């Protein structure tokens, strides 16, 4: 097998771009000027291949796999797609209606609502916050507007093609160069502009009438993978809330929730820690108190050697597991490529994790988890939770 990832920077400046990008991702594989949809599917089936797409505010990703002898066919179809996607009106109309239905359902989910509030709290009106497009703007998209976005944004310069699998690299490069020979343009694909720094401030509680759970999401500036202290920060995050044996989970699973978690997210030039969990409405305020307690405890007191060793083993094991399949390895390389990193970073990261000391982790925790730097949101029925939340310092009730 061979895994393929084509990562195209896909930053935009308007909400219309976000809407058109989502529809473009849904329709780019539905035929070209040379092939209709049935021909694309038939050719992929003949060589044991498949293709899919996904778009975010940062990039458009074409992902595929194929039996190794069929790599040339897969490359030809991908090249044909990026140079000649048809965006036929009937396909646009059908997929637009389907996308609107999907977005309407997704936007009503509690996790999606909480994520939207968190992204707006972090980034305001910066395009990094527009992870889910506006339904009305999607409805206004036409075949012509999607074709225009393709011409302006599906560009070779700045994009990255990754192939992983049973192949000879030099031959694979030659095949790719031949297949994509016609994909040329003077412009460069547009990366997402760096978002503003995550600023501290009050946790804002938003009312969602009748909600049976409250969603809490907290955030603070993180550490980029290129930072010399990233390995220590990764272990500090794991000790705090990055796996089931973390301090946060050990605390909150007694009477609050089993699904608390913290992670480090990345955008161009920016990283942020995200802490999240859902609780019953009547314990949302108490869970926030316990979370702040754990933040303060790890920020001012060093983790133990045993905690750091357990976090290190988890980090190294998770890295090995994520790279154990061709698909996982290709996806990891595609993600890293968006931040100027490559396979050499992966090769060295395990050694960096092994060199981290408990003192390094303590300094990283002090840098990451000081409660005073945390901001965030709570979404729930404020008729049930608002009074308790209002009694906490640093919590503001939106509109109340």
ABEGO torsion letter per residue (X at the ends): XBBBBBBBBABBABAAAAAAAAAAAAAAAAEBAABBAAAAAAAAAAAGBBBBBBBBAABBBBBBBBBAAAAAAAAAAAAAAAAABAGBAAAAAAAAAAAAAAAAAAAABAAAAAAAAAAAAAAEABAAABABBBAAAAAABBAAAAAAAAAAABBABGBBBBBBEBBBAAAAAAAAAAAAAABBBABBBBBBBBBBBBBBEBBBBBBBBGBABBBBBBBBBBBBAABAAAAAAAAAAAAAAABAABAAAAAAABGABAABBBBBBBBBGBBBBBBBBBBBAAAAAAAAAAAAAAAAAAAABBBBAAAAAAAAAAAAAAAAAAAABAAAAAAAAAAAAAAGBBAAAAAAAAAAAAABBAAAAAAAAAAAABAAABBEBBBBBAAAAAAAAAABBGBBBBGX
